[in-house]
Amino acid sequence: MRYGRRRLFDGLSVTVEPGAPLAVVGANGSGKSTLLLLFAGLLAPTGGETRLEVDGVTVPPRDVPMRIGYVAPALDLYDMLTARETLAFLARARSLPGAAARVESTLDRVGLGERMDDPVSAFSTGMRQRLRIATALVHDPPVLLLDEPGATLDAAGRDLTASLVADASRVVVLATNDPTEAALCPRRVELG
């Protein structure tokens, strides 16, 4: 993969299965976030290919976003919406059945149930990160891509991250510089 004139990684081949989370580690600028963007189908590779298979069937590129939950600290949230409105919007955009119940249960799961009707503008940075995690979970995707998920989280939030990584029913890829987060994964790819 090239990013401008710079080659980030070449000849990288990786397969990730449910229940065997993968940590992507490396120095800042080594390509961790870029690799997750490639996996998410949000960035086209300059060479090679990325492919998502679910239950042995290759997912067409146009359907990849419905199969992936993506968390990154740089994902913007709308300050004027509440947490409930944020997830409700995403649920409607994805035509999710039972959206209202799904929104509430997801916000409860990430620890925002009691604050779901507060505007995002009133949230701390850690609460915003929990909401980003909720946006990745609301459609119950088989794949989670977690880019620095523990950034700004308290101990309970880090426990939430650990439970997501340990979910044996999902494919999980975790990009991090945090050795404690990386240790949650039995496999790792080091970029450099």
C-alpha positions in Angstrom: 0.0 0.0 0.0 1.3 3.4 -0.9 0.2 6.6 0.8 1.5 9.4 -1.4 5.1 8.5 -2.1 5.4 6.5 1.0 5.1 2.7 1.0 3.3 1.6 4.2 3.3 -2.1 3.8 3.9 -4.5 0.9 3.2 -8.2 0.6 1.0 -8.2 3.7 -1.4 -11.1 3.9 -3.6 -11.7 6.8 -6.7 -13.7 7.6 -8.8 -13.1 10.7 -11.3 -15.6 12.0 -14.1 -15.2 14.6 -12.8 -15.7 18.1 -9.1 -15.1 17.1 -8.7 -11.3 17.4 -5.8 -9.6 15.7 -3.8 -6.7 17.1 -2.2 -4.4 14.6 0.7 -2.6 16.3 3.4 -0.2 15.2 4.7 3.3 15.6 2.6 6.4 14.8 2.4 6.7 11.1 3.2 3.1 10.4 -0.2 2.4 8.7 -2.4 0.9 11.4 -5.4 3.2 10.8 -4.8 2.9 7.0 -4.9 -0.9 7.2 -8.3 -0.7 9.1 -9.6 1.7 6.5 -8.7 -0.8 3.8 -10.4 -3.6 5.7 -13.5 -1.4 6.1 -13.6 -0.7 2.3 -13.2 3.0 3.0 -9.9 3.2 1.2 -8.9 1.4 -2.0 -5.6 -0.5 -2.0 -2.9 0.8 -4.4 -2.1 -2.9 -5.1 -3.5 -6.2 -4.1 -7.0 -6.7 -2.7 -9.0 -6.9 0.5 -11.8 -9.4 0.8 -14.5 -9.9 3.4 -16.0 -13.4 3.7 -18.9 -14.2 6.0 -19.8 -17.8 6.4 -17.6 -18.7 3.5 -19.3 -16.3 1.1 -17.5 -13.2 -0.3 -19.3 -10.1 0.6 -19.8 -7.7 -2.4 -17.9 -4.4 -1.7 -21.2 -2.4 -1.7 -22.4 -4.6 1.3 -19.2 -4.4 3.3 -20.3 -1.4 5.5 -23.4 -3.4 6.7 -21.1 -6.2 7.9 -18.5 -4.0 9.7 -18.5 -2.0 12.8 -15.8 0.6 12.8 -14.5 2.6 15.8 -11.9 5.4 15.5 -11.1 8.4 17.8 -11.4 10.7 14.8 -15.0 9.7 13.9 -17.1 12.9 14.2 -20.3 13.0 16.1 -23.1 15.6 15.9 -23.1 17.7 19.0 -26.7 18.8 18.7 -28.0 15.2 18.6 -28.6 13.1 21.7 -27.0 9.6 22.0 -30.4 8.1 21.3 -30.9 10.3 18.2 -27.4 9.4 16.9 -28.1 5.7 17.0 -31.7 6.0 15.8 -30.4 7.9 12.7 -27.9 5.1 12.0 -30.5 2.4 12.6 -33.0 4.1 10.1 -30.2 4.6 7.5 -29.5 0.9 7.7 -33.2 -0.1 7.8 -32.7 -2.1 11.0 -35.7 -3.9 12.3 -36.7 -3.2 16.0 -34.6 0.0 15.9 -35.9 1.6 19.1 -35.2 -1.4 21.3 -31.8 -2.0 19.6 -30.8 1.6 20.2 -31.6 1.4 23.9 -30.0 -1.9 24.4 -26.8 -0.8 22.6 -26.6 2.4 24.7 -27.1 0.4 27.9 -24.3 -2.0 26.8 -21.8 0.8 26.4 -22.7 2.4 29.6 -24.7 5.4 28.2 -28.2 4.2 29.0 -28.8 6.8 31.7 -27.5 9.6 29.5 -29.1 8.5 26.2 -31.2 11.7 26.0 -28.4 14.1 26.8 -26.9 16.0 23.8 -23.5 14.8 22.7 -22.2 18.3 23.3 -22.6 17.6 27.1 -20.5 14.4 26.8 -16.9 14.0 28.1 -14.3 12.6 25.7 -14.7 9.2 27.2 -18.5 9.3 26.8 -18.0 10.3 23.2 -15.7 7.3 22.7 -18.4 5.0 24.2 -20.9 6.5 21.7 -18.5 5.8 18.8 -18.4 2.2 20.1 -22.2 2.1 20.2 -22.4 3.3 16.5 -20.2 0.3 15.6 -22.4 -2.1 17.5 -26.0 -1.0 16.8 -26.3 -3.1 13.6 -24.7 -6.2 15.3 -22.0 -6.6 12.7 -19.9 -9.9 12.3 -16.7 -7.8 12.0 -15.4 -5.1 14.4 -12.5 -2.9 13.4 -11.3 -1.0 16.5 -8.8 1.8 16.0 -7.4 2.9 19.4 -10.7 2.0 21.1 -9.5 2.6 24.6 -8.5 6.2 23.9 -10.0 8.4 26.7 -11.8 5.5 28.3 -11.9 4.9 32.1 -11.5 1.5 33.7 -15.1 0.4 33.0 -14.7 1.5 29.3 -11.5 -0.5 29.0 -13.4 -3.5 30.3 -16.0 -2.9 27.6 -13.2 -2.9 25.0 -11.8 -6.1 26.4 -15.3 -7.8 26.2 -15.6 -6.7 22.6 -12.2 -8.1 21.7 -13.1 -11.4 23.5 -16.4 -11.9 21.7 -15.8 -15.2 20.0 -18.7 -14.7 17.6 -17.0 -11.8 15.8 -14.0 -11.1 13.7 -12.0 -8.4 15.6 -9.1 -6.3 14.4 -7.6 -4.0 17.0 -5.1 -1.2 16.0 -3.3 0.1 19.0 -0.1 1.4 20.5 -1.3 0.4 24.0 0.5 -2.8 25.1 -2.4 -3.7 27.5 -4.9 -3.5 24.6 -2.6 -5.4 22.2 -2.3 -8.2 24.9 -6.0 -8.8 24.5 -5.3 -10.4 21.1 -3.5 -13.8 20.7 -2.2 -12.7 17.3 -0.5 -9.6 16.1 0.8 -7.9 13.0 3.6 -5.4 13.6 3.8 -2.6 11.0 6.9 -0.5 10.8 
